[in-house]
Amino acid sequence: MADKTAFEIPEQMRAFADKSVDQAKKAFDDFMNATVKAVDKVETSTKSLQEGALDVNRKALGYIEENIAASFDFAQKMVRVKTIEELGELQQSFLKQQVESVQAQGKNMTEILGKVAGQAAHKSER
């Protein structure tokens, strides 16, 4: 066997290097933990917004369906009227009903959108 050359690193140097590696590892671990948390927040916020968007879309489709049904109902009643006065009353009643319905739908949609935005903001703060 060949003679091996002795290689001594002073203990202080070895301790310093060991401490430096530990600090670098801790810094990297902290960075990775922060990155994972940031990604989780984005995923949670995105998921919340997607769920909220689905709720909004479903509600909007429901309102469209209600409004179309009301229009068909109005059309059916309209073909049955016998006088101009009856037609005027029917139209006035329909318009009043639709204005009230659209106002209620708008108010409800505003509440839903506010709720969705609030939930998304709350989830992203966690």
C-alpha positions as CSV (number, residue, x, y, z in Angstrom):
1,M,0.0,0.0,0.0
2,A,1.1,3.5,-0.8
3,D,1.7,5.9,2.0
4,K,-1.2,8.3,2.5
5,T,-0.5,11.9,2.9
6,A,-1.9,13.3,6.1
7,F,-4.4,16.1,5.6
8,E,-5.4,18.0,8.7
9,I,-8.0,20.7,8.8
10,P,-7.8,22.8,12.0
11,E,-10.7,22.1,14.3
12,Q,-11.8,25.8,14.2
13,M,-11.9,25.7,10.4
14,R,-13.8,22.4,10.4
15,A,-16.3,23.9,12.9
16,F,-16.7,27.1,10.9
17,A,-17.3,25.1,7.7
18,D,-19.8,22.8,9.4
19,K,-21.7,25.8,10.9
20,S,-21.7,27.5,7.4
21,V,-23.2,24.4,5.8
22,D,-25.9,24.2,8.5
23,Q,-26.8,27.9,8.1
24,A,-27.0,27.5,4.3
25,K,-29.2,24.4,4.7
26,K,-31.5,26.2,7.1
27,A,-31.7,29.2,4.8
28,F,-32.6,27.0,1.9
29,D,-35.2,25.1,4.0
30,D,-36.7,28.4,5.1
31,F,-36.9,29.5,1.5
32,M,-38.5,26.3,0.3
33,N,-41.1,26.5,3.2
34,A,-41.9,30.0,2.2
35,T,-42.2,29.0,-1.4
36,V,-44.5,26.1,-0.6
37,K,-46.7,28.4,1.5
38,A,-46.9,31.0,-1.3
39,V,-47.9,28.3,-3.8
40,D,-50.5,26.9,-1.4
41,K,-52.0,30.4,-1.0
42,V,-52.2,30.9,-4.7
43,E,-53.8,27.5,-5.2
44,T,-56.3,28.1,-2.4
45,S,-57.1,31.6,-3.7
46,T,-57.5,30.3,-7.3
47,K,-59.6,27.4,-6.1
48,S,-61.8,29.8,-4.1
49,L,-62.2,32.1,-7.1
50,Q,-63.0,29.2,-9.4
51,E,-65.7,27.9,-7.0
52,G,-67.0,31.5,-6.6
53,A,-67.1,32.0,-10.4
54,L,-69.1,28.7,-10.7
55,D,-71.6,30.0,-8.2
56,V,-71.9,33.3,-10.0
57,N,-72.3,31.6,-13.3
58,R,-75.0,29.2,-11.9
59,K,-76.9,32.1,-10.4
60,A,-76.6,34.1,-13.6
61,L,-78.0,31.2,-15.6
62,G,-80.8,30.8,-13.1
63,Y,-81.7,34.5,-13.6
64,I,-81.6,34.2,-17.3
65,E,-83.9,31.2,-17.1
66,E,-86.3,33.1,-14.8
67,N,-86.4,36.1,-17.1
68,I,-86.9,34.1,-20.2
69,A,-89.7,32.1,-18.5
70,A,-91.3,35.4,-17.5
71,S,-91.1,36.7,-21.1
72,F,-92.8,33.5,-22.4
73,D,-95.5,33.8,-19.8
74,F,-96.0,37.4,-20.8
75,A,-96.2,36.4,-24.5
76,Q,-98.8,33.7,-23.8
77,K,-100.9,36.2,-21.8
78,M,-100.5,38.8,-24.5
79,V,-102.0,36.6,-27.2
80,R,-105.1,36.1,-25.0
81,V,-105.9,39.7,-24.4
82,K,-109.1,41.0,-25.9
83,T,-108.8,44.8,-25.6
84,I,-106.1,47.4,-26.0
85,E,-106.6,48.4,-22.3
86,E,-106.1,44.9,-21.2
87,L,-102.9,44.8,-23.2
88,G,-101.7,48.1,-21.7
89,E,-102.4,46.7,-18.1
90,L,-100.6,43.5,-18.9
91,Q,-97.6,45.2,-20.3
92,Q,-97.4,47.7,-17.4
93,S,-97.7,44.8,-14.9
94,F,-95.0,42.8,-16.7
95,L,-92.6,45.8,-16.9
96,K,-93.1,46.5,-13.2
97,Q,-92.5,42.9,-12.3
98,Q,-89.4,42.7,-14.4
99,V,-87.9,45.9,-13.0
100,E,-88.4,44.6,-9.5
101,S,-87.0,41.2,-10.5
102,V,-83.9,42.7,-12.1
103,Q,-83.3,45.0,-9.1
104,A,-83.5,42.0,-6.7
105,Q,-81.3,39.9,-9.0
106,G,-78.7,42.7,-9.2
107,K,-78.7,43.1,-5.4
108,N,-78.3,39.4,-4.9
109,M,-75.6,39.2,-7.5
110,T,-73.7,42.1,-5.8
111,E,-73.9,40.2,-2.5
112,I,-72.7,37.0,-4.1
113,L,-69.7,38.8,-5.8
114,G,-68.8,40.5,-2.5
115,K,-69.0,37.2,-0.7
116,V,-66.8,35.5,-3.2
117,A,-64.2,38.3,-3.2
118,G,-64.2,38.3,0.6
119,Q,-63.7,34.6,0.8
120,A,-60.9,34.6,-1.8
121,A,-59.2,37.5,0.1
122,H,-59.6,35.7,3.4
123,K,-58.3,32.4,2.1
124,S,-55.2,34.1,0.5
125,E,-54.4,35.7,3.9
126,R,-54.0,32.4,5.6
